[in-house]
Each structure stands twice: as structure tokens, then as C-alpha cells.
């Protein structure tokens, strides 16, 4: 069993997202360890990008804060090296194609594998452009996570056929960010994936409350939360760790209650 | 279906949420691009509404003053709404209507594409929302009013640098929010496939007309075609028909801002490198970690950190040349053309005029340069006056 599969072996998974370097890489490192203790099953580490076109205002602002603080891809690699001396929790990078491509796709993925990352999510790389990154990911034993959206429809089966690690189900139209209501029929999206391939499906975009997490996890294998956590980091700055840990604990409990 | 590549450039680097929308657009475009009814409706609009064909004007005084090649101006500034943008917009909005869309959204830099989109939306009874960098809403306040007058809603975009790239990002975000009734009228030959091809095809009328008109006036092809390049839609429109004519030099004029050796530049070919952004692989101004650079030009319409993928390919193959023109040179050309020919060019187009001033004297009197005068400069007068130290506000 690889580490991403392990993440889905503890009941429904709770998957938090962090923007690396917001408020600082030292705090990001502490957050990862605290979230693991609080029950997180897999962590998405966001490498900030100047123009994150799939993000709503909360994560956009975090990207900007991190970049203004001078965070670079190399510093994030070093932080992961430090984390790996303390924690073996499954982790994937989430960033934009240009961050990987401009570093040198091969060099980026080789380094990511060496320092102990388990996968990669690129929201601006759809099925049509997947080959460019997927071959190199597989060469280094990383999973390139596929996304499906409420608009995917007949695309779901071809996406599922090539999926690796888990499938990221986008809960609703629009960009990342908290929503008061999610109306998509997630259950049928997940069923369409599983008809093609037996692979875990986690739901993200717009989930903030324990009730939403419970509902999304009940029709999938887990819930992904970004903006609600990033907002706590923005609100409490250097003192955010206990607030985030408490939130993760509550959310993990909620997904287990399904 | 093609894969939307121009050499190594182009592609479809888009969120999954939008993939079916761009596939639907590609299918609709293939269905209508050779449809006689669609083309008749478009050609009638281009002629009766936009005022095509635009004139090819012999700039006699400029030619005599520079003492070299004969200079012709392709007068896209005389189109309805004052720029080449209307060519693409009429095509796309007509296509959107055939696709059953009732709402269009668009980004705009200088405001010309936003005004053109608002105009076409008014004409065809569609809802219209335009996203414009906050900085640009100040630089181009009059165009903001024009769009509102035409019934469009204008959203100032304050994220990032508050310029064209942020307006594009925000329009893409808005499209993911509302897809089923909405078409994104992308204004340049950039973004994910099929936009670079669609925009190029709708702008290619410029080059076709230049060729016909010049053959009629001079009985030969031009020696050089010059156009300004931000994303590059007026340039690709002017160049496209001449690509097989290897004797014709194709020269794209990028905005160097305060100079290509400064950080305040928007010259992508001169200072950028290969990357992936806004749906395409192409050249982008970026730092060593792939963060997109906050570019600068006096011209809001050229203030973009990338270039359309077909231009990137024309640069790779050497078929087109790309040169960088500074703010100072562009402002000089803006004033020069006003005094020399009584034509006030858009500050964007003035970048091409500026390069012609350098190029023409080095060419023979039997040679011909065509400058694509992509837009008129009324919108820029206040900003240029301020650049020259006058306290003038709109």
C-alpha cells in the first residue's frame, strides 16, 4: 500500500490544505505536525503562485502574503526535508503548471520524490495536457492527482481511467472558497469514477463547516478543506497553530461521523 | 479537432471545470466557420456596422520626411469603436449567440476590447460584464464610462498588479462561476485552444485586405508589415495572410516600457522565457521560480506579461521578428503622426509607428512598409499630456 492509499485507510479521510510560507515556513512546518496529531490523513502543501487562477480571494491573498515574504520553491523543498525528519504523513504539492515547468519538470519532480513528497495536484493541467507531467511523475513514483468537476460529465470515465492516487472531486462551479451551500450531486460523480476505476475520491472546494464535511464525506472517501484553514492562518498569523489544530480535530471527527 | 499547438506553444492548460466549455466552443467554431449563413451575417456586420474594409492610406508626408520606404497605414482606427478589436468581437459574439449564450464576459486592458464587446452585446441584446484592472480603470476612465453607457457592467480588478493579466485571471475565474449561459469573449490571440485560432481567424481580415489593397495600389506585396504586439491580435491579423510570402518581413513591436534592461518593461520576446500561463504554453515575463512578473508599459493594451502562442512560434521559426519600443519612443511617434499626418494613433499602435521611423530611412524608396494602425488615440490624449508634464485630467 503506498502512502496515498494509507491516507484513505483510517475511515473517511480529512485532507487540509496550507499555503506554504503563510505566515512563514517555520509556522507551516509546525502546522503540518500539529494537523497530523489532530487527525489529518493527507496534507496538501500549496506552493504559492503569483497568479492563481483557480483560487478565490482567501487563497489568492495567502499566495500574495507568502510571496511577499520571499518564499521560493527551493525554500519549500528544504522545509519538506525538515518535516520528513519529524513526520511521515502523506503529502502532495498543490501548485500551478508554471511553477513546476519553469523549475524544470524533471528536476522539480525528482526533487519532490527525493524529499519524500507523495504526489502533485496541478489545477491548470487537465486531462488533455496530463501526459507532459504524468510520465515524469510515474518515473519518480509520484501520483499526479486528477480533478473532476460538476461540468465534467462524459469526461469522468476517461479521467478516472488515467487517475492515480486519488480523484479530487470539485464540489461546485467557481473557484476555491467557502460557500454557504453545495448543490452538486457528488454521489453520482463519485459513482461514475468508481464504475471505471476503484480509486479513492475526495471532495474539495467550498467546504468550511463540520456539517458540510460530513455531508461531502458521506458520499465520497473524504473531504478537502483549503480556504477555511488558510483564513485562520491569515487571521491569527504566527499564533495560528492551536486554532488550526482544533479546527482539524473537529473536521476529522465530522467526517468520521458519516 | 486539432490539439491547438503552434510548434511547442499553445495547448489547453485550463481548470477541469472549463474544459467542456472550451471543447463546446471548438465544436461550435468548426460547425460555423464555413457556414454560409454565419459568414454572410458576419460579413454584413463587418461592412455595414464596423465599416470594413478599412482604408489603406499612403502616408505621403511621413514617407517624404523619413526619406526611405513608402509608408502605408492600415486604418483599423477608423473602424466602429476605434480599433481592430471589433473584428474579433463581432465574430465571437455572433458565435456565442448561435451557441445559445445570453451573456458575454470579457477582460480589457486599454478598454478597447471592453468597449467593442459592450458594443456588440448591445447590438445583439446580450448581457455584458467586463473585467478591467483597477489601475487601467484610472488610466482609461473614459472607456469605463463608454462601456457603462453601452449597458455593460464594469468590474475593477484590484488583485495582483491591477492590470491586464489580472483582468484575464478574474474573467477566467468568473467564467468558472457561470458557464452554461456565458461566453468568454477573449480579446487577444491567447489563452487556451481554441481562442488563439478563433481570434486569429476573425482578425485575419486585416492582412487579407492589406494584400488586396496594396496589389491594387502598387501592384506588389509590401516589403514589411509592422504591428504592435501585446497578446498580439492585431499583429497576427495583419501577418497571417503574409506568412507564406517569405519576401514580406513581419515585424511585431513589443512594449519595452522604460527599457528592456529595466524591470519596468512588458517586452515578452525580449525578456521572457518559455512558460505555462493563462491556458497556454508560450513566452512569459517571469522570475527564476516561474512567478509571473509585474510588467509595465505606458500602454495599457500592451501591458501584458505574455504573448500569443502563434507569435511565440513565428519567433521560434524566425518567420516574424520582434522588436522592443520604449515609452519615450512610442510617445514621440504618437506626437509625430499627429503632426505629420493629422492622425492620432492609439499609444499601442504608436509603438509600430515608432519602429517604422527607424526602419523606413534604412530602406529603399522603391520599398513599402505597411503599419497596422490598430486603434485611434483619443483615449490616450490625457495620459500622454500628463506624460509630458501637463496637468490634464479627463
Boltz contact constraints between the chains, C-beta under 6 A:
constraints:
  - contact:
      token1: [A, 50]
      token2: [B, 291]
      max_distance: 6.0
  - contact:
      token1: [A, 50]
      token2: [B, 292]
      max_distance: 6.0
  - contact:
      token1: [A, 51]
      token2: [B, 169]
      max_distance: 6.0
  - contact:
      token1: [A, 51]
      token2: [B, 292]
      max_distance: 6.0
  - contact:
      token1: [A, 53]
      token2: [B, 169]
      max_distance: 6.0
  - contact:
      token1: [A, 53]
      token2: [B, 172]
      max_distance: 6.0
  - contact:
      token1: [A, 54]
      token2: [B, 15]
      max_distance: 6.0
  - contact:
      token1: [A, 60]
      token2: [B, 159]
      max_distance: 6.0
  - contact:
      token1: [A, 72]
      token2: [B, 289]
      max_distance: 6.0
  - contact:
      token1: [A, 73]
      token2: [B, 289]
      max_distance: 6.0
  - contact:
      token1: [A, 97]
      token2: [B, 13]
      max_distance: 6.0
  - contact:
      token1: [A, 97]
      token2: [B, 276]
      max_distance: 6.0
  - contact:
      token1: [A, 98]
      token2: [B, 275]
      max_distance: 6.0
  - contact:
      token1: [A, 98]
      token2: [B, 276]
      max_distance: 6.0
  - contact:
      token1: [A, 98]
      token2: [B, 277]
      max_distance: 6.0
  - contact:
      token1: [A, 98]
      token2: [B, 290]
      max_distance: 6.0
  - contact:
      token1: [A, 99]
      token2: [B, 290]
      max_distance: 6.0
  - contact:
      token1: [A, 101]
      token2: [B, 276]
      max_distance: 6.0
  - contact:
      token1: [A, 102]
      token2: [B, 275]
      max_distance: 6.0
  - contact:
      token1: [A, 102]
      token2: [B, 290]
      max_distance: 6.0
  - contact:
      token1: [A, 123]
      token2: [B, 15]
      max_distance: 6.0
  - contact:
      token1: [A, 124]
      token2: [B, 13]
      max_distance: 6.0
  - contact:
      token1: [A, 126]
      token2: [B, 14]
      max_distance: 6.0
  - contact:
      token1: [A, 126]
      token2: [B, 16]
      max_distance: 6.0
  - contact:
      token1: [A, 126]
      token2: [B, 19]
      max_distance: 6.0
  - contact:
      token1: [A, 128]
      token2: [B, 12]
      max_distance: 6.0
  - contact:
      token1: [A, 129]
      token2: [B, 11]
      max_distance: 6.0
  - contact:
      token1: [A, 129]
      token2: [B, 13]
      max_distance: 6.0
  - contact:
      token1: [A, 147]
      token2: [B, 16]
      max_distance: 6.0
  - contact:
      token1: [A, 149]
      token2: [B, 16]
      max_distance: 6.0
  - contact:
      token1: [A, 149]
      token2: [B, 17]
      max_distance: 6.0
  - contact:
      token1: [A, 151]
      token2: [B, 17]
      max_distance: 6.0
  - contact:
      token1: [A, 151]
      token2: [B, 20]
      max_distance: 6.0
  - contact:
      token1: [A, 173]
      token2: [B, 177]
      max_distance: 6.0
  - contact:
      token1: [A, 174]
      token2: [B, 176]
      max_distance: 6.0
  - contact:
      token1: [A, 174]
      token2: [B, 177]
      max_distance: 6.0
  - contact:
      token1: [A, 175]
      token2: [B, 173]
      max_distance: 6.0
  - contact:
      token1: [A, 175]
      token2: [B, 176]
      max_distance: 6.0
